[in-house]
Structure formats: C-alpha cells, structure tokens
C-alpha cells in the first residue's frame, strides 16, 4: 500500500463528520454490480484504452470524493475495496538553470509520486538528467568561453485510466544541435513500469520484426521521392529498450533519436507500427 492510500485512511479516521448509514456498502454494491466490458476481436489491447476499468474508476471517484466526510466505519470499509489502479501524481518540477555569458542551460523535469512505479520513474529521470547536467558542466570547463547549450523539457504524453507516459526531450548544442528523447511508461492496471520488451511474449523476436518494419517504411518513403533523407543502409536494428508511445489511435509509435537513421534536418523520426505487424507477438 502506498503513502497516498495511508493518507486517505488516516484522513478518513480523523474526520468527525458522518455520512448516511450504509453509504460505503452501497458504493461497494455498485462496484460489484458493474459489468466488465469485453473487447471485441480486432480491438486494441487493454493498455491502449480498454474500457474495462471505466466503471470502477467512476465508483472510485465517488468514494474518494467522500473520504473527508466518512466515518471510521466507512474508512474501515474502504480498506476492503479492491485496488482500482495505480495513482500517478505530478508533484513538482525540478529545475536547473545556468548562464555564464557564454554557455546556458535550462532544465525542467517533473517529480512523480503516488505509487512505487511513479517514484521509480522519478528516480530514473533524476539520474538521467543529473548525468546530462554533469556532462554539460564538464564541457563548459573544457571549452571555456566557447558555447555549450543544454535544454531539457518534459510533457505527459498519456494519462488515462490505465496508462501513463512521460516524455523527456533534450537538446544539446555545441557546434551543432543534437536532439534525443526518453519515454517512461506505467501500466496503471498492474502498477508496473513498462519497457518495449514487456509488451511482447518472452519468445517473440520483436526486435527483428520492428526493425524490418522501420527499414521498410524508410525505403517506401524514399521510393516515393519524398524529401526524406534516411540512411537505411546504416540502420541495423532498433534498441531492445527502444523509445515508444501509443498514439491517439492506439498504434505503437517508435521514436528514434536524431542522426540515428536520418539527416539532422529531420529531427527525431517516428514510425507508426501497424497492429498487423506485431499483433501476434504481443502478450
């Protein structure tokens, strides 16, 4: 049980205001009576927007909204409610700025709380950005009055009832700029942090399948005489922990860092992977 759950229970026990008799029981009865939505063949999997938890979430909102006014008896009943999903809260932003008249840095990244997975993501983001800041400071000492730049921003890509994705974008500027990203995912249904390999069966060769699809898309776009400057001959394979996210249509999108498969003018290329390509490999 996380600290947020403990806080709710302690708050509930401390408040003197009663609620109508049988309130907690009626909420639990409503939860039990909810029907689970079954996905039809061809629909996206639960992590891409399943409605399975929608009814539970609605009932949870009612129950949690009443917590400041529940009696100790109702607080005890709350302890028997099944886990409704991992909570992820963006608590504050950690910032770092630097400007010596030659070089400059502007870093702003969020700190997450609410669950073990959220805190684990925060720890990873902190370690990652600390590494970038340390390298920036080292480079400033080396170049003296030469210019060094570091900009790090973040945004929440997805925050649904069953999925959370945080994206960190960084730009290092020296003689030229270099963009790269890291995406962090939490499956709220299981409370686990998720990487690309976790989406597929242990025996699935997802790296080869997705790499072939990325190469196919690059060659297809170049064959159409699109102004795309890809380097398919230099692309060997995606990383096992390749950056990804789910788009609004529930499709898997792979995000590659600048210069890895294309000219810098194309920034960070993204490749939408059709469900037909990897659907059979998924868990």
Secondary structure, DSSP 8 states (H G I E B T S, - for coil): --HHHHHHHHHHHH------TTHHHHHHHHHHH-------TTS--GGGT-STTHHHHHHHHHHHHTGGG--HHHHHHHTTS-------EEEEEEEEEEE-SS-EEEEEEEEEESSHHHHHHHHHHHHHHHHHHHHHHHHHHHHTTS--EEEEEEEEEEE-SSEEEEEEEEEEESSSEEEEEEEEEEETTTTEEE-GGGGB-TT--HHHHHHHHHHHHHHHHHHTT-S--B-GGG-----TT-EEEE-TTS-EEEE--TTSSB-GGG-S-EEEE-HHHHGGGB-
